[in-house]
Amino acid sequence: MLKVRTLSPVRSPISADSERRAADALKQMAEAGCDAGAPLNLLPETDTLRRFEWPWTNGYGTLEHDNLPAFFQPFACYSVAMDDTPLPADIGELLADNGGVIEHCHLYLYDDTVALLQLDVAFDTREPGLVELLAGHRLDGALSRLAKWVYKHTVYPTFHQYALGFDKRKRYKDAGAVSYLRDPKKLTVFRDVSFDSPDAPDTYVLWTGRYVVTQPSALNGPLGDSLRLWASYTGSPEALLEARQFVGSGNILAVADDVESQANNWLRGLSVCQLYNAVLSIYGGILKSSYSELNDIAGSRRRSKDLHRLMTDITKTLDHLEFTRLEFNEAIIGVQAERAKVVRATYAAWNLGELIEGSLERTGLIRSKISRLLEARKSQLDRSVELILAGIGGVAVIDLFISLTTASRGLERDDIPGVLDVFEWLQPDGSIALSTTILVLISFYIYLAKR
């Protein structure tokens, strides 16, 4: 028998005031000495969707515990019944030909519009059939399509109803969830998702990661060769037995004497990494879109009000990205025992450190772009003020010359040379011409000085 377990990040309408939730979680843990609140019953239960308690206790109780921040604890967990669900023909045929059965289908609702869909499939066939099954990409493609099919036909319709009825269902307030949960139609950071349509977009299943945990003896013979090839492992069987796992980009192969216990550790460790990997992927698209929008603003004459609104939204996005990074660092420290090894191996293999640095560099680029745009707008405003002041000053100078000319003609002669005697010889038109000439010379000097 061969069990292939999958974990797929998918988009959901669940998003919360994460910072407030994290602060309240610490307060609750300090007061009660337990997990940060009970899971919420967010989605309506149906014949195919049943809520269950998060099966792992949080905190530092024993080595079976992990001390995860609230961001990496699900709001709710649901089991998806697949017994009587008709599957697509190609997937049904693959399962039937290889004695395949879907053992587990679970949905974990996290923050930041991300959920994790777990699908564990067991194949009960002879070794030659398993070797053929693992060859090529038929199995991988079928599992990816299965995750998309389950999301489209079972999960997304419930998300759609949740988003449509968010403001109307009083029980959200009764459950206290209104303190954290945001209206899916009024998200400020994750504006790239919408659940208004009854049809699920293909992009809402981000990817499907697969992993196999097997006993060391399974690495011998043709099946072991097929498993190593399936995981793109190029080393020797002895090296794999010593390392105990190989983490590829999409397929993971691990060996353990207690398969079920280790598979449980991999699920818990991969949940942390897959969740944050999905968040980084989503932020990558949001940041690129924000930078493109900033470029459009740079070449337009949009109102300052619109510009400052966009700047405020982008700043919220960047600040929240920093918050999730700190929460991930805390989660890495909080995982224990075998899960710590899982997280470290996955972190290194998926280059999460480089992805984090890339996101931070992109945020730095956007922040500098915002600063330059604001500085450019400030310079434009300063130039406008200078022009207004120059206009006022010019009118004042001309008025002064005319006033001096007029005043000089109304004075009696005192045979004492003075300024008014000079203006007595000027006609009003001459005063205007002289003052205008002086203004032009001053303006030309300022222009040369600024250059």
Phi, psi and omega per residue, in radians:
M1 nan 2.498 3.123
L2 -2.259 2.241 3.088
K3 -1.931 2.157 3.060
V4 -1.922 2.093 -3.093
R5 -1.872 2.456 -3.095
T6 -2.238 2.710 3.078
L7 -2.478 2.051 -3.053
S8 -2.075 2.086 2.983
P9 -1.253 2.282 3.129
V10 -2.283 2.787 3.133
R11 -1.505 2.496 3.128
S12 -2.386 2.887 3.105
P13 -1.492 0.115 -3.061
I14 -1.501 2.034 3.044
S15 -2.553 2.529 -3.010
A16 -2.346 3.011 2.952
D17 -1.354 1.492 -2.948
S18 -1.089 -0.695 -3.097
E19 -1.136 -0.744 3.122
R20 -1.186 -0.692 3.114
R21 -1.062 -0.737 3.138
A22 -1.105 -0.740 -3.136
A23 -1.158 -0.757 3.130
D24 -1.166 -0.568 3.120
A25 -1.115 -0.728 3.103
L26 -1.109 -0.682 3.130
K27 -1.145 -0.743 -3.138
Q28 -1.149 -0.702 3.134
M29 -1.148 -0.647 3.130
A30 -1.178 -0.615 -3.104
E31 -1.407 -0.698 -3.023
A32 -1.819 -0.297 -3.122
G33 1.156 0.580 -3.118
C34 -2.520 -2.876 -3.109
D35 -1.097 2.843 -3.100
A36 -1.416 1.282 3.043
G37 1.469 2.736 3.121
A38 -1.418 2.649 3.099
P39 -1.051 2.597 -3.119
L40 -1.630 2.573 3.054
N41 -1.644 1.431 -3.002
L42 -1.425 -0.656 -3.038
L43 -1.806 2.522 3.108
P44 -1.180 2.330 3.138
E45 -1.354 2.445 3.134
T46 -2.284 -2.996 3.102
D47 -1.151 -0.433 -3.104
T48 -1.857 -0.193 -3.059
L49 -2.197 1.998 -3.110
R50 -2.249 2.298 -3.133
R51 -1.384 2.541 3.009
F52 -2.452 2.767 -3.117
E53 -1.247 2.497 3.055
W54 -0.982 2.128 -2.922
P55 -1.331 -0.021 -3.069
W56 -2.088 2.327 3.130
T57 -1.436 2.377 -3.094
N58 -1.652 2.665 3.111
G59 2.012 -3.110 -3.138
Y60 -1.794 1.185 3.105
G61 -1.558 -1.069 3.067
T62 -2.330 -3.076 3.103
L63 -1.225 -0.202 3.057
E64 -1.439 -0.085 3.120
H65 -1.688 2.677 2.953
D66 -2.230 2.362 -3.134
N67 -1.627 1.486 -3.080
L68 -1.694 2.462 3.028
P69 -1.163 2.869 -3.057
A70 -1.024 -0.560 -3.105
F71 -1.065 -0.542 -3.109
F72 -1.738 0.261 2.987
Q73 -1.883 2.293 -3.088
P74 -1.206 2.611 3.008
F75 -1.193 -0.680 -3.099
A76 -2.782 2.739 3.120
C77 -2.216 2.447 -3.107
Y78 -2.355 2.431 2.992
S79 -1.659 2.432 -3.121
V80 -1.932 2.031 -3.136
A81 -1.322 2.240 -3.092
M82 -2.079 0.089 -3.029
D83 -1.088 -0.828 -3.059
D84 -1.826 0.280 -3.094
T85 -1.555 2.141 3.083
P86 -1.220 2.287 -3.116
L87 -1.764 2.805 3.039
P88 -0.985 2.651 -3.008
A89 -1.019 -0.775 -3.068
D90 -1.175 -0.672 3.131
I91 -1.239 -0.742 3.102
G92 -1.070 -0.660 3.123
E93 -1.178 -0.738 3.137
L94 -1.094 -0.743 3.131
L95 -1.155 -0.745 -3.113
A96 -1.143 -0.683 -3.105
D97 -1.223 -0.411 -3.048
N98 -2.103 0.342 3.123
G99 1.077 0.609 -3.074
G100 -1.456 2.526 3.085
V101 -2.544 2.454 3.103
I102 -1.456 1.894 -3.072
E103 -1.405 -0.728 -3.109
H104 -2.393 2.422 2.980
C105 -2.439 1.840 -3.065
H106 -2.170 2.611 3.116
L107 -2.153 2.206 3.132
Y108 -2.021 2.091 -3.096
L109 -1.634 2.006 3.108
Y110 -1.907 -3.061 -3.138
D111 -1.437 3.066 3.034
D112 1.033 0.666 3.068
T113 1.025 0.550 3.115
V114 -2.143 2.350 2.989
A115 -2.259 2.765 3.112
L116 -2.015 2.223 3.138
L117 -1.859 2.025 -3.137
Q118 -1.733 2.222 3.065
L119 -2.300 2.022 3.098
D120 -1.906 2.156 -3.078
V121 -2.104 2.232 3.121
A122 -1.891 2.361 3.118
F123 -2.014 2.126 -3.119
D124 -1.953 1.522 3.136
T125 -2.559 2.994 -3.117
R126 -1.261 2.872 -3.058
E127 -1.016 -0.756 3.121
P128 -1.026 -0.632 3.105
G129 -1.181 -0.664 3.112
L130 -1.182 -0.673 3.098
V131 -1.068 -0.777 3.130
E132 -1.170 -0.634 3.140
L133 -1.110 -0.714 -3.105
L134 -1.339 -0.315 -3.111
A135 -1.196 2.507 3.117
G136 1.212 -2.702 -3.095
H137 -2.080 0.312 -3.099
R138 -1.107 -0.810 -3.122
L139 -1.135 -0.813 -3.115
D140 -1.042 -0.792 3.142
G141 -1.124 -0.684 -3.136
A142 -1.141 -0.703 3.134
L143 -1.190 -0.637 3.083
S144 -1.146 -0.752 3.117
R145 -1.167 -0.603 3.108
L146 -1.098 -0.768 3.123
A147 -1.078 -0.749 3.128
K148 -1.140 -0.659 -3.120
W149 -1.175 -0.782 3.120
V150 -1.087 -0.746 -3.141
Y151 -1.102 -0.781 -3.065
K152 -1.176 -0.735 -2.988
H153 -1.694 -0.343 -3.078
T154 -2.073 -0.776 -3.016
V155 -1.495 -0.880 -3.043
Y156 -1.050 -0.730 3.112
P157 -0.975 -0.627 3.098
T158 -1.212 -0.699 3.056
F159 -1.067 -0.715 3.141
H160 -1.064 -0.781 3.121
Q161 -1.166 -0.672 3.102
Y162 -1.050 -0.800 -3.109
A163 -1.157 -0.708 -3.120
L164 -1.195 -0.640 -3.051
G165 -1.758 0.301 -3.045
F166 -1.055 -0.783 -3.074
D167 -1.388 -0.271 -3.000
K168 -1.708 -0.318 -2.993
R169 -1.659 1.857 -3.030
K170 -1.138 -0.391 -3.047
R171 -1.196 -0.311 3.039
Y172 -1.122 -0.726 3.113
K173 -1.216 -0.674 3.135
D174 -1.081 -0.583 -3.117
A175 -1.412 -0.113 -3.108
G176 1.412 0.014 -3.086
A177 -1.235 -0.326 -3.101
V178 -1.105 -0.373 3.108
S179 -1.137 -0.456 -3.059
Y180 -1.974 -0.759 -2.955
L181 -1.309 2.469 3.123
R182 -1.784 2.694 3.069
D183 -1.163 2.135 -3.121
P184 -1.042 -0.349 -3.128
K185 -1.566 -0.045 -3.076
K186 -2.283 0.619 -3.141
L187 -1.303 2.433 -3.138
T188 -1.745 -0.564 -3.140
V189 -1.574 -0.908 -3.067
F190 -1.660 1.161 -3.133
R191 -1.424 0.047 -3.085
D192 -1.540 -0.014 -3.138
V193 -2.104 2.607 3.053
S194 -2.629 2.409 -3.127
F195 -2.036 0.457 3.109
D196 -1.286 -0.574 -3.106
S197 -1.335 2.492 3.092
P198 -1.293 -0.234 -3.128
D199 -1.798 2.366 -3.099
A200 -1.375 2.248 3.030
P201 -1.138 2.532 -3.129
D202 -1.116 -0.484 -3.068
T203 -1.375 -0.072 -3.081
Y204 -1.388 -0.187 2.888
V205 -1.737 1.885 -2.972
L206 -1.198 -0.846 3.102
W207 -2.973 3.051 3.088
T208 -2.251 2.075 3.065
G209 -1.702 2.409 -3.083
R210 -2.094 2.525 3.071
Y211 -2.572 2.542 3.115
V212 -2.153 2.218 3.033
V213 -1.966 2.117 -3.062
T214 -2.383 2.920 3.109
Q215 -1.336 2.683 -3.113
P216 -0.994 -0.583 -3.108
S217 -1.142 -0.380 -3.119
A218 -1.249 -0.241 -3.139
L219 -1.344 -0.199 3.127
N220 -1.501 2.524 3.051
G221 1.499 -3.004 -3.079
P222 -1.056 -0.641 -3.139
L223 -1.124 -0.719 3.100
G224 -1.094 -0.717 3.093
D225 -1.078 -0.718 -3.134
S226 -1.170 -0.673 3.120
L227 -1.135 -0.739 3.131
R228 -1.159 -0.674 3.097
L229 -1.168 -0.687 3.120
W230 -1.066 -0.653 3.136
A231 -1.537 0.014 -3.112
S232 1.089 0.615 3.109
Y233 -1.566 2.211 -3.073
T234 -1.896 -0.004 -3.118
G235 -1.479 -2.982 -3.127
S236 -1.506 2.729 3.070
P237 -1.032 -0.619 -3.134
E238 -1.109 -0.723 3.127
A239 -1.149 -0.648 3.122
L240 -1.189 -0.663 3.104
L241 -1.130 -0.586 3.131
E242 -1.306 -0.738 -3.135
A243 -1.288 -0.490 3.112
R244 1.295 -0.139 3.078
Q245 -2.830 2.712 2.972
F246 -2.382 2.125 -3.095
V247 -1.819 1.950 3.050
G248 -1.663 -3.065 -3.123
S249 -1.210 -0.600 -3.130
G250 -2.209 -0.499 -3.110
N251 -2.039 2.445 -3.109
I252 -2.221 2.368 3.108
L253 -2.136 2.180 3.133
A254 -2.308 2.641 3.132
V255 -2.161 2.502 3.139
A256 -2.837 2.619 3.074
D257 -1.244 -0.726 3.076
D258 -1.727 1.592 -2.999
V259 -1.117 -0.822 -3.055
E260 -1.129 -0.728 3.129
S261 -1.125 -0.756 -3.137
Q262 -1.220 -0.617 3.077
A263 -1.092 -0.631 3.069
N264 -1.126 -0.706 3.089
N265 -1.105 -0.695 3.141
W266 -1.171 -0.679 3.104
L267 -1.071 -0.777 -3.109
R268 -1.199 -0.727 3.121
G269 -1.219 -0.754 3.141
L270 -1.160 -0.507 3.110
S271 -1.048 -0.725 3.114
V272 -1.123 -0.838 -3.068
C273 -1.247 -0.716 3.139
Q274 -1.151 -0.693 3.123
L275 -1.068 -0.865 -3.094
Y276 -1.251 -0.596 3.066
N277 -1.067 -0.707 3.105
A278 -1.146 -0.726 3.123
V279 -1.070 -0.760 3.116
L280 -1.108 -0.702 3.120
S281 -1.103 -0.756 3.122
I282 -1.126 -0.759 3.134
Y283 -1.127 -0.577 3.093
G284 -1.001 -0.797 3.106
G285 -1.160 -0.716 -3.138
I286 -1.120 -0.754 -3.108
L287 -1.169 -0.694 3.083
K288 -1.096 -0.739 3.116
S289 -1.115 -0.713 3.132
S290 -1.124 -0.732 -3.141
Y291 -1.146 -0.683 3.093
S292 -1.106 -0.701 3.130
E293 -1.152 -0.639 3.086
L294 -1.131 -0.679 3.085
N295 -1.096 -0.671 3.094
D296 -1.132 -0.664 3.133
I297 -1.158 -0.645 -3.094
A298 -1.049 -0.522 -3.119
G299 -1.807 0.283 -3.124
S300 -2.153 3.083 3.117
R301 -2.067 0.797 -3.138
R302 -1.165 2.696 -3.115
R303 -1.133 2.630 -3.131
S304 -1.062 -0.562 3.134
K305 -1.089 -0.769 3.118
D306 -1.149 -0.696 -3.136
L307 -1.101 -0.805 -3.113
H308 -1.189 -0.580 3.072
R309 -1.109 -0.790 3.115
L310 -1.110 -0.725 3.122
M311 -1.056 -0.705 3.138
T312 -1.122 -0.772 3.134
D313 -1.108 -0.766 -3.127
I314 -1.145 -0.692 3.121
T315 -1.100 -0.693 3.063
K316 -1.059 -0.722 3.131
T317 -1.084 -0.800 -3.115
L318 -1.163 -0.713 3.129
D319 -1.123 -0.680 -3.128
H320 -1.223 -0.566 3.061
L321 -1.090 -0.725 3.087
E322 -1.097 -0.679 3.126
F323 -1.097 -0.789 -3.137
T324 -1.133 -0.592 3.108
R325 -1.111 -0.759 3.122
L326 -1.155 -0.658 3.090
E327 -1.128 -0.659 3.113
F328 -1.157 -0.722 3.086
N329 -1.043 -0.688 3.114
E330 -1.181 -0.640 3.132
A331 -1.163 -0.701 3.121
I332 -1.041 -0.716 3.133
I333 -1.218 -0.556 -3.021
G334 -1.410 -0.345 -3.130
V335 -1.304 2.570 -3.036
Q336 -2.212 2.960 2.998
A337 0.924 -2.350 -3.074
E338 -1.154 -0.478 3.118
R339 -1.117 -0.566 3.109
A340 -1.103 -0.705 3.093
K341 -1.140 -0.688 3.117
V342 -1.073 -0.814 -3.097
V343 -1.153 -0.736 -3.136
R344 -1.128 -0.758 -3.140
A345 -1.138 -0.728 3.140
T346 -1.202 -0.714 3.116
Y347 -0.999 -0.774 -3.118
A348 -1.269 -0.761 -3.068
A349 -1.189 -0.628 -3.115
W350 -1.551 0.032 3.134
N351 0.952 0.748 -3.132
L352 -1.116 -0.556 3.093
G353 -1.066 -0.762 3.117
E354 -1.184 -0.637 3.104
L355 -1.125 -0.699 3.101
I356 -1.115 -0.809 3.138
E357 -1.078 -0.689 3.107
G358 -1.089 -0.720 3.112
S359 -1.140 -0.710 3.135
L360 -1.171 -0.667 3.082
E361 -1.127 -0.671 3.112
R362 -1.157 -0.669 3.082
T363 -1.122 -0.671 3.084
G364 -1.089 -0.700 3.109
L365 -1.096 -0.745 -3.131
I366 -1.190 -0.719 3.119
R367 -1.076 -0.739 3.117
S368 -1.148 -0.628 3.099
K369 -1.123 -0.742 3.096
I370 -1.063 -0.769 3.137
S371 -1.073 -0.732 3.140
R372 -1.163 -0.688 3.111
L373 -1.127 -0.770 3.116
L374 -1.121 -0.665 3.116
E375 -1.163 -0.679 3.106
A376 -1.134 -0.750 3.089
R377 -1.100 -0.661 3.114
K378 -1.140 -0.709 3.114
S379 -1.120 -0.713 3.092
Q380 -1.078 -0.735 3.109
L381 -1.123 -0.726 3.113
D382 -1.077 -0.721 3.121
R383 -1.140 -0.651 3.104
S384 -1.115 -0.757 3.113
V385 -1.102 -0.715 3.112
E386 -1.064 -0.729 3.125
L387 -1.129 -0.720 3.122
I388 -1.109 -0.806 3.120
L389 -1.115 -0.658 3.102
A390 -1.124 -0.705 3.098
G391 -1.099 -0.765 3.110
I392 -1.100 -0.749 3.132
G393 -1.131 -0.686 3.123
G394 -1.095 -0.788 3.107
V395 -1.086 -0.685 -3.141
A396 -1.128 -0.714 3.139
V397 -1.129 -0.789 3.128
I398 -1.100 -0.740 3.115
D399 -1.091 -0.657 3.115
L400 -1.101 -0.767 -3.125
F401 -1.124 -0.741 3.136
I402 -1.155 -0.703 3.121
S403 -1.106 -0.728 3.116
L404 -1.132 -0.706 3.135
T405 -1.129 -0.776 3.140
T406 -1.137 -0.755 -3.125
A407 -1.138 -0.630 -3.102
S408 -1.146 -0.455 -3.108
R409 -1.443 -0.256 -3.131
G410 -1.747 0.062 -3.109
L411 -1.680 2.603 3.039
E412 -1.372 2.687 -3.136
R413 -1.254 2.348 3.096
D414 -2.173 0.115 3.109
D415 0.982 0.370 3.073
I416 -1.997 2.049 -3.108
P417 -1.096 2.456 3.120
G418 -2.796 -3.082 -3.106
V419 -1.119 -0.737 -3.109
L420 -1.119 -0.497 3.083
D421 -1.125 -0.576 3.110
V422 -1.169 -0.769 -3.096
F423 -1.299 -0.274 3.106
E424 -1.128 -0.526 -3.120
W425 -1.441 -0.189 -3.118
L426 -1.628 2.420 2.975
Q427 -1.415 2.778 3.107
P428 -0.956 -0.726 3.098
D429 -1.094 -0.625 3.099
G430 -1.163 -0.672 3.091
S431 -1.080 -0.737 3.116
I432 -1.115 -0.765 -3.135
A433 -1.115 -0.734 -3.132
L434 -1.144 -0.791 -3.128
S435 -1.144 -0.639 3.122
T436 -1.160 -0.684 3.118
T437 -1.104 -0.736 3.116
I438 -1.103 -0.709 3.119
L439 -1.096 -0.732 3.130
V440 -1.088 -0.735 3.138
L441 -1.129 -0.713 3.121
I442 -1.141 -0.754 3.141
S443 -1.106 -0.689 3.116
F444 -1.133 -0.659 3.106
Y445 -1.148 -0.746 3.104
I446 -1.093 -0.690 3.118
Y447 -1.062 -0.802 3.127
L448 -1.143 -0.652 -3.125
A449 -1.167 -0.671 3.135
K450 -1.244 -0.532 3.080
R451 -1.156 nan nan
